[in-house]
Amino acid sequence: MFIVTGGAGFIGANLVKALNDRGESDILVVDDLTDGGKFTNLVDCAFSDYLDHRDFRKRIGAGDDFGPVTAVLHQGACSDTVERDGRFMLDTNYENSKEILQWSQARKIPFVYASSAAVYGSASDFHEGGEGERPLNVYGWSKLLFDRWVRKRWDGLTAPVTGFRYFNVYGPREIHKGRMASVVQHFDRQLADSGKVRLFAGSHGCTDGEHRRDFVFVDDIVKVNLWAANGVDVSGIYNVGTGTSRSFNDIASAVIDWHGRGTIEYFPMPDDLKSAYQAFTQAELTQLREAGYDGEFSSIEEGVRRTLDFQAQRAG
């Protein structure tokens, strides 16, 4: 059995589908369906059971077993970067993660978890060693706290523990995220509504629309997770992006090309956003490559096309 927390969410549901494509259906999906609309992410997936995350937390706290478990793929979290309730954020992303990891270690089960490039904040150093870890919000801080907690326990592990610092992930099954969805979703909706994609005008030393991020397709995130869950001993915390930054102009152009119409409109960045804005991110992949991962990463053009193809098929 595989346990996938956050299994009805964006990355989690894509993991469940990828496991199905490998012939795996003995999967325990754990999530919070307070937002019931997320169920649509799982309608084409096969799994053995679903458990509310509160019930799952109670059961692991009581020391319950679920039978033989191949790996825990822990994607469940509050990923709202503007959430200000620090108590809720730390309980969800930090305390709960510690509990699941301790339960897994007690049973010698490999544990693969989602960290975030938000731990770097506005830093320009994207190495995993700790020098550039300056989160700008409590979400990023909650992820950093858990990474640091894990680091202190490398020597006593009973099974591999692998954390992945995701950069800007986009792809199918994320429409439910609303304002927290990727810019691909926002640009697609803007184009449908007005025929225009709106980008920030120049700032932070960048010209119009040339702020740059490391945009990574969700299928590539899934491949890295399954590589780590496949029994390889790769304990560590690793960046996961493409290793190449691309501009928002590039993303907008890919969306416009898919639709075959549309223009780009630039507007000034709000003053209250400027001090906390990441104008540039780019994953440093040296440690991931040294750990043995040799997979290729999709281009923006391919990833956007596959995302919008998927959504058009679902809609039609």
C-alpha positions in Angstrom: 0.0 0.0 0.0 1.0 3.6 -0.6 -0.3 6.4 1.6 -0.8 9.7 -0.1 -1.7 12.6 2.1 -3.2 15.6 0.4 -4.3 13.0 -2.1 -7.3 14.9 -3.5 -5.2 18.0 -4.0 -3.1 19.2 -6.9 0.1 17.2 -6.6 -1.4 14.5 -4.5 -4.1 13.6 -7.1 -1.5 13.6 -9.9 0.6 11.1 -7.7 -2.4 8.8 -7.3 -3.1 8.8 -11.0 0.6 8.2 -11.8 0.6 5.2 -9.3 -2.5 3.9 -11.1 -0.6 4.2 -14.4 2.1 2.0 -12.9 -0.5 -0.6 -12.0 -0.8 0.4 -8.3 -4.3 0.8 -6.8 -3.8 -0.2 -3.2 -3.6 3.4 -2.1 -4.9 5.1 1.0 -5.9 8.7 0.1 -5.8 11.1 3.0 -7.2 14.6 2.6 -9.6 17.3 3.9 -12.7 17.6 1.7 -14.2 20.6 3.4 -13.9 22.0 -0.1 -15.9 19.2 -1.7 -15.1 20.3 -5.2 -11.7 18.6 -4.9 -13.3 15.3 -5.4 -13.2 15.9 -9.2 -9.4 15.4 -9.0 -10.0 11.8 -8.1 -12.9 10.7 -10.4 -10.5 9.0 -12.8 -8.3 7.4 -10.1 -8.4 4.1 -8.4 -7.6 3.7 -4.7 -8.4 1.3 -1.9 -9.7 3.7 0.7 -10.1 7.4 1.6 -9.6 8.8 5.1 -10.3 12.3 6.4 -7.0 13.9 7.6 -8.3 14.4 11.1 -9.2 10.7 11.4 -5.8 9.7 9.9 -4.1 11.9 12.5 -6.0 10.4 15.3 -5.2 6.9 14.1 -1.5 7.4 13.7 -1.5 9.1 17.1 -3.0 6.0 18.6 -0.3 3.9 16.8 -2.7 2.2 14.4 -1.4 0.2 11.5 -2.8 0.1 8.0 -1.1 -3.1 6.8 2.1 -3.3 4.8 3.0 0.2 3.5 5.5 0.7 0.7 5.9 4.4 1.3 4.2 7.5 2.7 4.0 10.4 0.1 3.2 13.3 2.3 1.8 16.2 0.2 -0.9 17.4 2.7 -0.4 21.0 3.9 -1.9 24.4 4.1 -0.3 26.0 1.0 -1.9 29.4 1.3 1.0 31.8 1.2 -1.1 34.7 2.6 -2.6 32.7 5.5 -1.8 34.7 8.7 -3.0 32.3 11.3 0.4 31.1 12.4 -0.9 28.7 15.0 -3.0 26.9 12.4 -0.1 26.9 9.9 2.4 25.4 12.3 -0.1 22.7 13.5 -0.9 21.7 10.0 2.5 21.9 8.3 4.9 21.3 11.1 3.3 19.3 14.0 1.3 17.1 11.7 4.3 16.4 9.5 6.4 15.4 12.6 3.7 13.0 13.7 3.5 11.3 10.4 7.2 11.0 10.1 7.6 9.5 13.6 4.8 7.0 12.8 6.6 6.1 9.6 10.0 5.8 11.2 8.6 3.5 13.9 7.5 1.1 11.1 10.6 1.6 8.9 8.5 3.0 6.1 10.1 5.4 3.6 8.8 8.9 3.9 8.7 11.4 1.0 7.4 14.9 1.7 6.7 18.2 0.1 8.8 21.1 1.2 8.8 24.4 -0.7 11.1 26.9 -2.4 9.2 29.4 -0.2 11.9 28.7 2.4 14.2 30.9 0.3 12.0 34.0 0.2 13.7 36.8 -1.6 17.2 35.3 -1.3 19.3 34.8 -4.4 21.0 31.7 -3.0 18.9 28.6 -3.8 21.2 25.9 -2.4 19.8 23.5 0.1 22.6 24.0 2.7 20.8 26.7 4.7 22.6 29.9 3.8 19.8 31.4 1.7 16.8 30.3 3.8 14.9 33.5 4.5 11.1 32.9 4.2 8.9 35.9 3.7 5.7 34.4 5.1 4.5 31.9 7.8 3.9 29.3 5.2 7.5 29.3 4.1 8.6 29.4 7.7 6.5 26.3 8.6 8.1 24.4 5.8 11.6 25.5 6.9 11.0 24.5 10.5 10.1 21.0 9.4 13.2 20.8 7.1 15.4 21.8 10.0 13.7 19.3 12.3 14.4 16.5 9.8 18.0 17.6 9.4 18.7 17.0 13.0 17.6 13.3 12.7 19.6 12.0 9.7 21.8 9.8 11.8 19.0 8.0 13.5 16.8 7.1 10.6 15.2 3.6 10.2 14.1 4.2 6.6 14.8 6.8 4.0 13.3 10.3 4.4 13.3 12.6 1.4 12.1 16.2 1.2 11.5 18.1 -2.0 11.6 21.9 -2.2 9.1 22.5 -5.0 9.6 25.6 -7.1 6.7 27.1 -9.1 4.5 24.0 -9.9 1.8 24.1 -12.6 -0.3 21.5 -14.4 -3.6 19.6 -14.5 -5.8 19.1 -11.4 -5.2 22.5 -9.8 -8.2 24.6 -10.8 -9.7 24.0 -7.3 -6.9 26.1 -5.8 -8.5 29.4 -6.9 -6.3 32.4 -6.2 -3.5 30.0 -5.1 -3.4 28.2 -8.5 -0.5 28.7 -10.8 -0.2 31.7 -13.2 -1.1 29.3 -16.1 -4.6 29.0 -14.6 -4.9 32.8 -14.0 -3.6 33.6 -17.5 -6.0 31.1 -19.1 -9.0 32.6 -17.3 -7.9 36.2 -18.1 -7.7 35.3 -21.7 -11.1 33.7 -21.8 -12.7 36.7 -20.0 -11.0 39.6 -21.7 -8.8 38.4 -24.5 -5.8 39.8 -22.6 -3.2 38.4 -20.2 -2.2 41.0 -17.5 1.5 41.0 -16.3 3.4 43.3 -14.0 5.2 46.1 -15.7 9.0 46.5 -15.1 10.4 46.5 -11.5 13.2 45.0 -9.5 15.6 45.6 -12.4 13.4 43.7 -14.8 11.6 45.1 -17.9 7.9 44.5 -18.5 6.9 40.9 -17.9 10.5 39.8 -17.5 10.3 38.8 -13.8 11.5 35.2 -13.9 10.6 32.0 -12.0 11.5 28.3 -12.2 8.2 27.0 -13.5 8.1 23.2 -13.2 5.4 20.9 -14.7 3.6 18.7 -12.2 4.3 15.5 -14.0 8.0 16.1 -13.4 7.3 16.6 -9.7 5.4 13.3 -9.6 8.3 11.5 -11.3 10.8 12.7 -8.7 8.5 11.6 -5.9 8.0 8.2 -7.3 11.7 7.8 -7.9 12.3 8.5 -4.1 9.5 6.2 -3.1 10.9 3.4 -5.3 13.2 2.0 -2.6 16.3 4.0 -3.4 18.2 5.2 -0.3 18.2 9.0 -1.0 17.6 10.6 2.3 18.0 14.3 2.0 16.4 17.6 1.2 16.5 18.5 -2.5 15.4 21.3 -4.8 13.0 20.3 -7.5 12.6 22.7 -10.4 13.8 22.7 -14.0 17.0 24.4 -13.1 16.1 27.1 -15.6 14.2 30.4 -15.0 11.6 31.5 -17.5 9.8 34.8 -17.7 6.1 35.5 -17.2 6.1 36.7 -20.8 7.1 33.2 -21.8 4.2 31.7 -19.8 1.8 34.2 -21.2 3.0 33.6 -24.8 2.6 29.8 -24.3 -1.0 30.3 -23.1 -1.8 32.7 -26.0 -0.2 30.3 -28.5 -2.4 27.5 -27.3 -5.6 29.6 -27.7 -4.4 31.1 -31.0 -5.4 34.5 -29.9 -4.8 37.2 -27.2 -2.5 40.0 -26.2 -0.4 41.0 -23.2 -1.2 44.0 -21.1 1.2 45.4 -18.5 0.3 47.2 -15.3 2.3 48.6 -12.4 3.1 46.3 -9.4 1.2 47.4 -6.3 3.4 49.2 -3.8 2.5 46.9 -1.0 3.7 43.9 -2.9 7.1 45.2 -4.0 9.0 44.5 -0.8 7.9 40.8 -0.6 8.0 40.0 -4.3 10.3 37.3 -5.7 11.5 38.7 -8.9 13.8 35.7 -9.7 13.9 32.0 -8.7 15.9 29.1 -10.2 16.4 25.7 -8.7 20.0 24.6 -8.0 19.8 20.9 -8.9 23.3 19.8 -8.1 22.3 17.8 -5.0 19.4 16.1 -6.7 21.6 15.0 -9.6 24.3 13.8 -7.3 21.7 11.7 -5.4 21.0 9.9 -8.7 18.0 11.5 -10.3 18.6 11.8 -14.0 15.2 12.6 -15.3 14.6 15.4 -17.8 12.2 18.3 -17.1 9.5 19.6 -19.4 9.7 22.9 -21.2 7.2 25.6 -20.5 5.8 25.2 -24.0 5.2 21.4 -23.5 3.9 21.7 -20.0 1.4 24.5 -20.8 0.1 22.6 -23.8 -0.4 19.4 -21.9 -2.1 21.3 -19.0 -4.6 23.2 -21.3 -5.2 20.0 -23.4 -6.1 18.2 -20.2 -8.5 20.9 -19.1 -10.1 21.2 -22.5 -10.7 17.5 -22.6 -12.2 17.6 -19.0 -14.5 20.5 -20.0 -15.7 19.1 -23.2 
